[in-house]
């Protein structure tokens, strides 16, 4: 390796990354679109505002198991960023760090597998600033998963070239970090790509021995990753059978985010994104339709080089990446082509995955490899066409002058959005034509002796092309964007010293209203999300318990059951169900909070109880309009075990003196033996103690938690620390110590062997 040049290119990549994120890095600025709100409000706020990983989140539904959802990233080690910088700025630093980390490690990975300096620089710039990776910057858990791809390739390549055990152990740590990031589907796809890159490295013969070594390393690394992720796996395994995903996704849901045939043009023509300050025209750049990845643009200069890959000598490798490109393309078309539905129907477990567009990773990655092979071929070219190059550059200069003389003037079109879209499209064509001609001119000159400088020029041209296409993709705004409105501020002030967070039901606008606002002004729509509590997690951010929020894509089936009760209720019964669940307010974004009459206390003592074996029947009875839910408690148990006394008393409230994420303490003074009801979700893993003695928790009224209490004054403590979690933490901790200890021992032994060899050579 040419360390001097490699170091220069690494610093260049860091500089390009900082230039790309310059606006976001300005103090006080933050990201605010797409999945960023849910990341800030729920996942990231739990590290800054709630002091560390959150196992149970009391700010959604009636409380939900937060860490049981892998996409919560509860155990990801780099979450400490949010403890230092808070949720808003923390997201910025988290995104920028992982992006820069990817740029550095991916360049080193391409160098490790045998590509030249300029080819590696071009490949890193092309993938690092391309539509796929930059689209991931507003889906942080996806970005975190892919950010480790470069290091994954380095470890797997070293498995074949140096000490197998040492680098297999390192590989396991990298794979564990990917699993902790929460996106197992992308992690698996990255493992497959790393395997292909290493086994098909330039000049490497595909031998069965190498295949076995690489496969064995991945299997052992996966085993180590499983051990280190046992707490997450255990909690998720406990949740899945009880969740909305127990039966997987329907094909309709799985293919919701498929690319249409008409959107394939977005591979070759970027969206024309304007500055956020050009409101209300900013959104008109999305003339290919809204999709999961806001950009699929591959890069016009890279397209030229990818074409030249077919002339490269390593035909079998080029053919492999071409086949993978078309495979990924067929998969992202999802329900619009038969390949994704085929896998859905015939591959076991495939129905648990969604979003066919995730396979855009295969499309973009294989395309970059084709472009890199194309450049490697061109760099060995002995011919150059200086006259043709100068013609290209002159034509590019003419177009550039034309665009300078005729600056962007959208306002001249008034509100004729169709004309504006066409105008932006043709300006976009002219812009990428400039970069196409510049890149083509450089390629025509690449046979010159100074080809390395032309390779550097191509890398910079690629960056400029992708920078112009994607710099506004993840828009930033000032730090006061997430401030609550007057209604929320007023409630927060009134309830500042309250122990239990207010439980509310936010009332969103109709779907038609949302669709119209998205069309007219997505930025204006997004600006309203926080105070409308429409983005998942804003209730957490504002300290409100919004029962409408399900806590993410994986949640207990109780959420759907309660929703069905509300859908079937009308008028007075609707309010009664909410009141019985401890919901205190309706929240209307334009009117504020409206109190719900007759709200039950969050904790209460019941003396009249009825045991019921049929849970569905209990829910139906509890929600009935004429059922005396304020006096009779329905316990899910044998009817004989929950009979009321001879002269049952009326129920009465109990006092909650502590309400934390994983701990609730209640003081209850019962006139005679009865039951304490807590209007929080019944879920495995919760334990109860009455005056320090363990007591069984029963499901009450279909959704909540209840324990027996004797007569007199008592302290009841509910704690959430599942036994399965405690066991898995021990096993995982011991496994991690053994894994790291073994790695340290292997490294130490290797150094001793190297020292011994050096000493023997000297003698």
N, C-alpha and C positions, 0 to 999 in steps of 0.2 A: 504493500500500500504506500502511496505517496502521501506521507503524513502531513507535510506542509500544505499541499493542495487540499487535502481532506479537511484539515483544520480551517482553511480559508473558506471552503464551501459550507462547512457547518456554521461558521459565524455569519456567512451570507444568508443561510436559511433562517437563522435566528433573527437577523435583521429584517428579512422579508416578513416573517411572522409578526414582529412588533409593528412594522409599518401597516400590515393588514389590520391589526387590532388597535391601532393608535387611537381611534375615536372612543373605543370601549374603555381603554386604559386611562382616559382623562378622569381625574378624581371627581367622584360624584355621579358618573354615568353608569348605566346598567342596561342589561338586556331585558326585554319585556314581552317577546312574542312567542307563540307556539307553546311548547311544553315548559318553557321557563317559569311561568307563574306557578304551575303545580310543583316544580322542583323547589322553588323558593318557599312557597307557603307551607308545604307539607314536609318534604324530605329535608331540605336544607335548614328550615327554621327549627327543626327538631334538634339540630346540632348547636345552633347559636342561641335561640331563645329558650330551649328546653334542656340545654346542657348535656349533649351527648346522644348516643344511639337510643332510639325510642322503641321499646318493645310493644307498648300499647298506646294508642292515640285516642284520647277522650274527646277530640274535637271533630269527630265525624260519626254520623249515625248516633248510636247510643254508646259509642266506644268501639274501636275495632283493633284487631291484632296488626299493628303497623309493620313490624319486622317480619311477619310471616309472608308478606308479599316480597318476592326477590327484587322487584323494581324499586323498593324503598331504599336499597343500597345501604341498609342500616349498619352493616359490618364492614363497609369499604374503608380501608385504613386511611385514605387521604381525605376523609371527611373533616379532619381537624382544620382544614382550610376555613371552614365556616365558623369554627369556634373563634378564630382570630379576626376574620373580616366581616362576620355577619352574613345574613342570607343574600342581600342585594349585591354588594361588592364581591362577596365570596363566590357567587356564580360566575362573575367576570373572571376572577383569578383562576377558578377551577377550569373553565373552558380554555382560557389562554394557556395555562400550564400544560394541560393534556394535549393541546394542539401543538405547542412547541416541542413537547416531549416526543410526540409522534414524528415530527419533522426530523429531529436529530436521529432517533433510533431507526427510522425507516431508511434514511440515507446510509447509515452504517450497515443496515441489513442488506441493501442492494450491493454495497461494496463487498460484504462478506461472501455473498454467493457468487461473486466473480464479475460483476459489471464494472465498467470503467468509471472514473470520477465524474465526467460530464454526463454520461448516461444515467448515473445514480442521481445526480443533481436534477436532471430533467425529469426523471421518474418521480422523485420526491416532490418537486414543485407541481407536477401534473396531478398527482393524487392528493397531495397535502392541501392544495388550494382549489381542488376540483369540486364539482357540485355535490358529490357524495359526502365527503368529509366535512365540508363547510355546512351542509344541511344538518349534519349531526350536532353542530355546535348549539342548536336550540333544542336538542334532545340529549341532555348531558349524560344520561346513563349509557346511551349508545356510543357516544364519543369516548367515554371512559373505557368501554370494552375494546374498541378498535384502536385506541391509543397505544395499547400494548402489543400490537401486531408486529411492529419492527423488532422489538426485543424478543418476541416469540420466535421470529425467523432466525435471529442471531443465535439464540440458545440451541435451536434445533439443528442449525448448520454446524455449530461446534460439537454437537453430539456425534456427527459423522466424522469430523476432522480431528478432534482432540480427545479429551478424556470423557468417555461416555457417561459415567455415573455422575461426575461433577456437574456437567451441563444438563443432565436429565433432572437433577435435583433443582437446579436453577429454573429449568423449564416448568417444573411443578409449581414453584412460587409465582411465576408469571401467569400460569393458567388459573391459579387460585385467585389472583387479583382480578382477572377477567370475570370469573364466576361471581365474586363479591360485588362487582359493578352492577350486576342485576339483569344482564341480557344474555341468557344462556344460548339462545338461537344464534346471535351474532358471534358469540364466543366459539361455538362449534364450527361455524362457517370460516372463522379466522384460522382455526386449527387446520382445517382442510387446505386452505390457501397456503399456509406456512409449509405444510408437508409437500405440496406441489412445487412451491418455489425452491425448496431445498433439494428435493430429489431430482428436479429438472434444472438444476443450476447450470449455467453455461459451461460447456466442456466436461461436465461430470457424466460418467457412464452410469446408466441405470442398472445397478447390480442388485441381486436379491439380498445380498448381505446388507447393503445400505437401506433397502426397504424394511428389512427386519429391525435394524438398529433404530431407524426413525420411528417405526410403528411402536416398537417396544418403549421408546422414550415417551411417546405420546400417551401410551396406556399407563405407564408408571406415573407420569406427570398428572394424568387425569385422576389416578387413584389418590395421589397426594393432595390434589385440589379438592377432591371429595372429603378427605379427612379434615382438611383445614376449613372447609365450609359446612361441616356437620351442623353447627347451630342453625344456619340458614336453611339447610336442607331439611332438618328435623321439623322446624316450625312450618315450612312450606308443605311438607308431606302431611302434617297434621291438619292444615287448612284445606288443602285441595279437595278431599272427599266431602267437606262440609260447605264447599264454596259454589259460586256461580259457574265455575269452570270444571266441575266434577265430571261432566260428560263431554268436555271439550267445546270447540266452537262449531257452529254450523258453517257450511260452505259459503253461505251468503255473508256471514260475519267475517269469515277468514279472508274473503276476497274483496272486502270493502275498499281497501286501498290498492287497487290494481291500476296499472297504467293502460290507458286506451291507445288504440292504434294512432289516433289523431295526435296524441301527445308525444309520439316518437320523434317528432321534429325537435323537441326540446333537447335531444342529444346533440344536435348540431347548431342550434340557435339559442343563445342564452336569453333568459328573461331580461327585459330592460327595466331595471330597478332604479328608481329615482331617490333623491335624498328625502329623508323623513320630513324635512321642512317644506317639501313641495306638496303638502296636503292641500286638496284632496286627490291629487293625481298619482300619489305614490303607488297605489295598488294596480294601476293600469298596465304595469309591466308584466303582470301574470297573464299574458295572452294565450298561454297554452292550457289554461285551466288549473284549478287548485289540485295539488297532489301531495302525497305524504312527504316526499323530498321536494323542497321548493326549487331545486335546480337539478337537472340531469345533464347539464352541459359538459361535454367531454374536452373541449378545447380545440380550436381550429388548427393550430400548429401541430398539436399532438396527432390529429387525424392524418395529416400529411405523413408524419413519421411512421404511424401505424401501417400505412399503405406500403411503405418501403420494407416492412418486416417480412413480407412474402418473398423478398429476394434474399433474405438472410440465409446463411448456410445451414443453420440448425432448424431444418424444416419441421422435424417432429415436435420440437418444443413450441414453435410458432403455431403449428396446427392445434396443439393441445389448448393453448390460450385462446385461439380463435373459437374452438368448440365450446370452451367455457364461457366465452363472451356471448355466444348465441344461446347457450343454455340459460344463463342469467337473464338474457333478454326475454326468452320465452316464459320464464318464471315470473318476471315483474309484470307481464301482461295478465297474469292471474286468471280471472274468470273469463277474460276475453280470448284466451287460447286454452287448449285442452291439457297442457302439461301440468300446471299447478293443481287443477281438479283431479288429475290422475293420481298424483302423489297423495293428495288429501284422502282419496278413497282407498288406496291400496297400501300405503305406508303406515304401519302402526305408530301412533303417537303424533303423527303429523298434524292431526286436527287440533292439537294444543297450540300450534303456532298460527300467527296471523300476519297480515301485511305482506303480500307478495312483493311489494316494492323493496323489502329488505334485501332481496336478491340483487338489487342494484349494486351491492358490494362486489359481486362476481363480475358484473358488467364493467364497472369502472376499473377494478383492479386488473382484470385480464387485458383491458384496453391499454392500460399504462404499461404492462409488460410487453405488449405488442409494439408500442411506441419506443420503448427502451431497446428492444431488439432491432427496430428500424434504425434508430440512431447509431447503434453499434455497427450496423452494416454501412451506414453512410460515412461514419468516421474513418472507415478503411477505404473509402472511395478515392480513386486516383484522379478523377476528372472533376473539373469545375467549370462553371459557365459564368464568367464575370459579367459579360454583356447582358445576359438574361437577368442576373441578379440586380444590376443597376436599373434595368427596365422596371423590375418589380418594385424596387425602392422608390423610383421616381413616381410610379403610379400611386404608391402608398402616400407619398408626400402631397400629390395633387388632391387626393381624397381628404387628407388631413386638413389641407388649406381650405377646401370647400366647407368642411364642418366648422372650421374656425370662423370663416366669413359668415356662415349661417348658423349661429348658435341656437341652442334648444329654446323654442318659444311655444310651449304648450298653450299658454294663455290665449294665443290668437285663435284657438279653435273653440273657445268658450266651453260649453258643456256637451259638445259633440264628441262623446267618448269613443264612438266607433272610429271617427276620423283621427282622434288622438292616438288610438291603438295602432292604426295603420301607419301613422307618422312615426311613432316610436319604433315600429318594426323595421321600417326602411332605414332609419338612422342606425338601428342596430346592425343591419346588414352592412352598411357602409363602415361601421366601426370594426366589425370583425374582418371585413375585407382588408382594412389597413394591416391588421395583425397577420392575416393570411399572407399578404404580399411580403411583409417584412420577414416572416418565417420562411417563406419559399425562397426569398433572396438569400437568406443565410444558408439554407440547405444547398442552393446552387453553388455557393462558395465554399462548401465544407471540405472539398478536396484539396484546398490550399494547405500549405505547411503549418499555418497557424490555426489548425482546425479546433484546437482546445478553446481558443478565444471565441470562435464561432459557436461552439457548444455552449459556452457561458452565455453568449448572446441569445441563443435559442431558449435557454432556461429562463432568462429575464423576459423574453418575449412571451413565453408561456405564462409566467407570473403576471405580467401586465394584462394579458387576455383574461385570465381567471380573476384577477383582482378587479378589473372593470366589471366583470359579470357578477361577482359575488360580494363585493365590499359592502353593499347595502342590504345583503340578504338577512343578516341577523342584526336588525336595527337596534340602536341604543337610544335611551332617553335620559332625562335628568333624574336625579335621585328622589325627587318628591313625587314621582309617578305613582308610587304605591301607597300614598297617604290616604287614610280613610276619610270618607265624607263626613259631613256634620252629624248625620244620624248615628253613624257608628261611633264617632267620637263622643257624642252625648251619652250613649249607652255605656261606653267604656268608662267614662268619668263617673257615672252613677254606680256602676258595679265594680269600681276599682278595688275595693277592699273585700269583695265577695270571694268566698272560698271556691264555690262551684261555678264554672263558666256558664253563662246564659245559654240555654238550649233553644234553638230557633229553627224555623223552616223558611228558607229563602224561596221566594216566588219568582221564577224567571219569566221573561217575556215569552210570547209564543214563538214557535220555531220559525214561522213566517217572518216575524219581526227581525229575528236574528239573521236570517238569510238575506233579507233586504239590506240590513245594515252592513253585513259583510261585503255585499256587492258594491254598495255606495262608498263605503269608507272602512276598510278593515282596520286602519289605524285608530279611527274614531271608535270603532267597535271594541278594539282591544283596550283602549283607554278607559272604557266603561266597565271592563270585566271585574277589576278589584272590588268596586263598590256595589256591583250587582251580585257579587259572590258567585259568578258564573264559571270561573276557572277553578278546577279542583284544588282545594287547599287554602283558598283565601280565608275561610273560616278559622283555620289554624293560625294564620298570620295575624288576624284581628282578635284572636282569643275567644271565638264564638264556636259553640257546638252546633253545627249545621247538620241536621239529620238527613238532608237531601244528598250530601256528599257521601259516596260509597267508599272513599278511601283509596281508589285506584282501580286497576283492571281486574284485580283478584280480590274478592271479598266474600264474607260468609253469606250463605243463601238467605239468612234472616233479613237482609236488606231488601231482597226482592219480595219476600213474604210480606213485609210491612208495607211496601209500596202497593202490593195488590190489595191489602186491606183499605188503604186510602183511596185507591182507584174505585173500589166498589162502594165506598161510603158517599153519602150526600148530606149537604146542609149541616144540621146540628150534629149528626153522627161523626162527620169529618172532624169537627172541632173537638168532639168528645175523645176520639181516639188520640189526637195529639195531646190533649190535656192529660189523659191517663198515662201517656208516655213521658210526661214531664216537660213537654214543649211549651215554652212560655210566650213566644212571639212569632207572628208572621213578619217577614221582612220584605218590604216592597222598596226597590231601589229609588223610586220617585217619591215615595211617601214616608219611608222610614219604618219603624217598628210598630206593629199593632198587637196589643196584648191579647192572649187567648184566655177566656174565662175558665175558672174552675180547675186551674192547673194543680195536679197532684204534687206533693212534696217529693224531692228527689229520693228521700229515704223515709220509710214509714213502717209503723208496727201494726200488724194485722192479727186479729184473734179469730176471725171467721175464715176458714180455709176449706178448700175442696180439692181432693186429689183426682187427677185425670191422667189416664194412660195415653190417650190420643192427643198428640200435640196440636194437630190441625184443628181438631174440635175445640181445644182450649183457646186457640187464637180466635176462632170464629165466635165463641161465646164471650170472650173478653171484649171484643170489639162491638158486640151487639148494643144497640142504643138503650135497651131497657135493663142491661146487666148492671148490678150495683158494684162496680169495680172499686169504688171507694171504701167498700166494707168487706168484700169477699175476695180472697186471694186464691188463684188457681195454681196448684202445684203439680208439676209433672212427676207423678209417682203413683204408687198403688193407692186407690181411694181410702183403704183402711189405715194407711200410715199417715194420713193428713186430715183426720177428722177434727172438727171443732169441739170445744168443750161444751158442757151442758148449758152454760149461760154466756154465749159469746158477747164480747164487748165491742164497741165501735173502734175503728182504727184511729191511729193518731200519728203525728209526724215524729221523726227522729232527727237528731242534729248531726250533720256532717262537720267534723272538726278538722279534717285533712283530706285534700283531694289532689293527689298527684297522678302522674301517668300510670304507674304500676302499683299504686297503693291508695286505698281509700279507708279512712278511719271514721267510724260512726259511734256516737254515744246514744244509747237507747235505754229508756226507762219504761219497762213493761209492767202493767198492773197485774198481769198473770202470764203464764207461759204462752208464747205466741211465736210469730214469725216476723223477721226483719226483712223488708223488701227494699232493694236498691235498684233504681230504674236505670241500670246500666246493662249492657249486653251480657247474656249468659254465654260463656265460651270456655272450652277446656283450658286448663292451665291456671285458672284462678283458684286460690285457696282462701279459706276463711278461718279466723280464730275468734272465739268468744271468750274474753277475759284470759287470753293466752292458751285456750284449749282448742284444738282443731275441731272444726264443725263442717259437715257436708253442705255443699252449695247445691240448691235445687233450681231448676228452670221454673220461673214463675210467670204467669200470664203470657206464656208463649215466647217471651223475648228476654226477660230480666232475671236477676239473681236474688235468691232468698235463702235465709238460714234460720234455723230454730233458735229461739232465745228463751231462757227461763224467766220467771218473774223477777223483778228488781232492776237495778241500774247496771248496765253492762257496756263494755267497750268492744266493738266488733271491728276487726281489721281484715280487709280484703287485700290480697297481694297477688300480683301476676308474675309468676316465675315458674313456668312449666317444668315438670320433672324431666321431660324429654330434652328440654333446653339445658338444664343443669348437667345431665349426663353427657350430652353432646359437647358441651363446653369443655368438660374434663378430657374427653377423648380427643377432641380437636386440639386442645392446648398441649396435651402430652405428645400428640402426633406432630404438631408444629415444632416443639422442642427437639424431638428426635430427628425430624427432617433437617432443621437448621444445624443441629449438632453434627449430624452425619455429613452435611455439606462442609461445615468448618473442618471436620476431621479430614475429609478428602482433599480440601484445599491445602491444609497444613502438610499432609503427606506428600502432595504434589510438589510443594515448595522444597521440602527436604530432599526429594528425589532429584529435582533440578539442581539443588546446591551440591548434592553428591556427584552428579554428572559433571558440573563445572569444575569441582575440585579434582576429579579424575583426569579431566582434560588438561588441567594445568600441570599435573604431575607427569 
